[in-house]
Amino acid sequence: MRSSRLLPARPTKLGRFDVVAKIASGGMASVYLGRSSDQTREVVALKVMRGDLGERDDLLASMFVDEADLLTRLRHPSIVRTTEVGVDGAQRFIAMELLLGMTLASVYEACERRGTRLEPELVAWVGARLAEGLHYAHELRDDANDPAALIHRDVNPANVFVTFDGTVKLFDFGMAKTMMQTSAKTAPGIVKGKLSYLAPEQIMQLPLDRRADIFGLGTTLWELCAMQRLFHRDSAVETVRAVHAGKIPDVRKVAPQVSARLASVIQKALERNREHRYATADEIARALSEIAAPYAAEAPSRLSALLDDLFPEERKKQRGWLKPAIVPASPASLKVPQSKGPPPSR
């Protein structure tokens, strides 16, 4: 039953965390900078369900809770870590690790503006890390040790974060769903994933499995190599048609620098018939890791240098807004790793 009471637009405290400042707003939630009030003075990102959405749509509130439950189970270097989930009064919140860096979508756009391309080996390395994170999520088990059969359903560059120290993390499992869940949470107006990265079976509203995420990863890798969009069109209808039946050219036709091995991996990930795709994310992770192997040791530093080159003032800027959270405590007492900062927001 829906409450008629509006939720406060700006919380001051959520559980054991003081709310320091607003970071960003997304489709379902707002994100705040938070600091624990205990001795650790832990600095986190607090994702809080938007009051207006929660009031008019119980379904979205339920999706938010489901995301939180899923995220607390995920512990992998390539997935943004959730430290705590809580309810304070009428407000639901998720405390997450902070990330200093940029989304992969921002990296793509910056390269596009400059007219530069990403190195194919770096794309392969990034793809391997994402595939490893996806495989971990796909293999997740529930409290009864049964397969959770988790599917992200929204793998795309906007949901990948690259930190200034060169790590890669997948985030935003708000669209995630287990294969055991019913379709009761599908409702008009709720877009389950960005259209141009959906697998054909998602477009056709068929039952999904982990291979839908592999298609989204394949689309992402194709675009990062080609520096152009694969399925995106001027309208949603045209985009859906492109995903369903549009031509998928060999990436080497637009990016000759891509090796035949990498092009083959991407092409297999983009098979419209999922029976012809990689069966698991682990398979594509291994294939990409083999391609990136000679490059792997220096990949994080190269990625870090790329971000500083593309966004020369951003690292300093992001560190700056952390000051209100860290000044009241002594540096020795803070738990803010070098790679941590504002979480990305959709």
N, C-alpha and C positions, 0 to 999 in steps of 0.2 A: 504493500500500500504506500502510495506516495505521500511524502510530507509536504505540508504547505509552507513550512518555514524555510526561508532562504538561507543558504550556507554563507558564512562570512567570506568576503572576497579576498581578504588578506589575513591568514592566520598569523598568530604571534608565537604560538608554541604548539608542537605536535608530539605527543608522547614525551620522550626524554630530550627532544630536540628543540632548541630555540630557532625560530625562523629569522634569518638575517636579512635576506634580500630576494627579490624575484629574479629568476634567471631567464625563463622563457615560458611560452604557452604553446600547447599542442592541441590536437583535435579533441581529446578527451580529458586532458589534465593540464595543470600549470606546474611548473618546476621552480622550486625555491632552493636557495642556499641555506643549509641548516648546520647547526653546531650543537653537539650534545652538551647538556648542562652538568654532566658528571665530570670526574677528574680527567678523563681521557681527552675531553674537548674535541672529540672526533668531528671532522668536517665532512658533510655528506651533501648529496642532492636529494631533495624531498619532492617526490612526484605526488601531487594532490589532485584528486578528482575534482573537475570543474563543477562548481555549485549549480550553474544553470542547466548543464546537461544532466546532472544527477537528479535534479528536481523534475525535469520533464520526461526523462527516459530511464525507467528502472532497468531496462535491458543494458544500457551502457554502463550503469553502475555495477551490474552483475559481471559484465565483461572485465571491468577494472579489477574486481575481486579475483576473478579467475586468473588474470595476468599475474597478480601478486602471488597467488598460490603457486603458480608455475615457476616464477622467477626465483622464489626462495629455494627451489630445488636445484637450480642451475649453478654449477661451480666449475667454470672452465676459463682458461686464459683468454679465449677468443669471444667471450660473452660478458657483457657488462654485469657486474656483480651486484646483487641485491643484499643489503646487510640486515634489513629489518622491514617488517610489514606491520602496520598498526592501524588502530581506529581511535580517534580522539574526538569524543562527542559524536557529531554527525559527519565528521570528515575522515575519509579513508586516505592513508598515505603509504608510500613506499620509500624507504631510505636506500639510496644507491651510492655506489662509489662515484667519486667525481672524476671527470676526464677533461684534461686540457688538450685541445686539438680541434680537428675539423671533421665534418662528415666527408665520406668519399664522394658524395654528390657535390660538395663545395670544391673538392680537389678537381673533379672533372670540369666543373664550370670555370675554375681559374685557369686550367690548362687550355680550355676552349677559347677563353678570352685572349690568351697569349698566342694561340696558334701552335702550341706545343703538344707533344704526345708523351704518354707514360711509357716507360721501358717495358717491353713485353715480359721480360723475366721478373720484373717487379710486380706486374699484374698477376703473373702465375703464383708468386710467393704470397701475395695478398689473398688470392683465391684459395690457396691451400689452407691458410689459417682459418678463413671463413668456413671452408668445407669441414675442417676438423671440429669447429664449434658446432656446426649443424649436426654432424654425426653424433657428437656427444648428446645434443638435445634429442635427436631421434632415438637414441638408445636409452633415454632416461627411464627409470623405473619408479613406481609409486611406493607408498608405504607398505604395501603388501608384497613388494618385490615383483609386481607384474609390470610388463611394458606399458609405459604411459602413452606410447605412440604419438608423441608430440610432433606437430608440424608448425613451422614458423608462419608460412603462408604469405609473407610480405618481404621476401629477400630482395633488396634493391640498394643502390648506392646511398640513398638518404637514410638507410637504417644500418649503415656501417660507419663506425667512428675510428679515425686514425689519430693516435695521440702524438704529441710533439716528440716523444722519445721513440716513436716508430713501432708501436704496437697497434694491432688491429682488433676491433671488437664489434661483434654483432649485438644489436639492441632492438628494443621495441617489440616485445613479444605480445603486444596488445591484440594482434590479429591471430596469435597462435591458437591452435585448437588440436585436441586429441582426436584420433580417428573414432574413439568410442563415444564422443559427444554426439548428441543428436543435432539436427539442423534448426533447433528451436531458437537459436540465437541469431538466425538470419532474419533481418527485417529491412524494409525499404529505408533508404537513407544511410545505411551503414555500409561504407565501402570497405570491403575486406581485401585490402591490398591495393597497390597502385596498378592500374589496368595494364600498363605497358610492360609489366614484369610478371604478370600472372601466367601460369601454365595453361595450355589449352583446356585441360580438364577442369580447371577452375572457372574458366570462361563458360564452359558447358555445364557447370554446376554438377559435375560427377563426383562420386566419392573420391576423397584424396588420400594420398599416402606421401611418404617422404620425398618421392621423386618430383613432386611439385616444387619443392624448395631447390632442387637441383636445376630445374629449368630457370628459375629466377636467378640463380647464381650464374648460369650460362649466359643469360641475357646481360647481366652486369659485366661479366668478363668480356663479352663481345664488344660492348660499348666502350669499356675502358681501353681496349686495344684500338678500336676503330676511331674513337673520338667523334662518334656520331650516334644518334639514337637508332635503335633497331626496329621497334614496333610503334613508337610514339607517333601519333598523327594529330591533325588539327582538331578532331572531335573524338569523343569517347566511342562513338559508333565505329568510326574508321579505325581507331586503335584496336578495338575488339576484333574487327575483321582481320587486321594485320596479324594479331596474335594467332588467330584461328587458321588463317590461310595465306598470309602474306609471305613473300619470298624471304628466305633466310640465306643471304649470300655467304660464301666462304669469306671469313674475316680478312684473309690475305688480299682479297680484291680491293679493299679500301685501306689496308695496312700491310704492305708488302714485307715489312720488317718482322712480322710475326712468323715464327717457325712453323713448319708443317706439323710438328708434334703438338704444339699449343693449339693451333687451328683445329686439329682433329679432336682434341679434348673438348674444346668449346662446342664444336659441331655436335658431338655425341650428347653433351649436356642439353642441347637445344632440339633434340629429336622430339617431334610433336607426338609421336607414338611413344608413350612412356616405357613400353616394353623394350624399346631400343635405346633408352637412356641408361646412364649409370644406375645400377640397382641401389647403391648406397652412396652417401656423401663421403664415406671413407674411401671408396674406389676413386672418386675424382680427386680427393685430397692427396692420395698417393701418386696419382698421375701428374698432378700439378707440382708436387714436391720434387719429383724426379726431374722435371724440367727446370725448376728453380734451384736445384741443389748446388750448382757452382756459384750461385749468387746469394745463397741463404745467409751466410755468415755476415755479410755486409748489408743485407736488405734493411734491417731496422735503422741503421745509420743513414742509409740512402733515403729512406722514407722520411726520416726526421729532417734531413737537409732539404728535401723537396718541400715539405710544409713550411719551413722557415723561408725558403726562396719564394714560394707562392704567396705567403701571408707574412711578410716581414715584421709587422707590428702586432700581430695577433697574439703571440705568446706573451708578450709583455702586457698587453691589454687584459688577457684572461687572468694572468697572475694578479693584476691590479684589483679586479673586483673580488678577489679572495681576501684582501686585506681586512675588510670589516669583520670577517669571520675568525681571522687568526690573530689579530692584534691584541685582543683581551687576554690571550694565553701566551705562556712562554713557548718559544719554538720547540723546546725539547719535549713538551707535553703533547704536541699536536700529532695526529695521525693522518697526514696528508702526503702520500707518496708523490714523487716527482711527476708521474704521468697522470695524476688525478686532477680533475677540474670540472667544469660545467658539463652536465650530460647533454647530449643532443636532444632536440625536441622536434617532433615532426611538424 
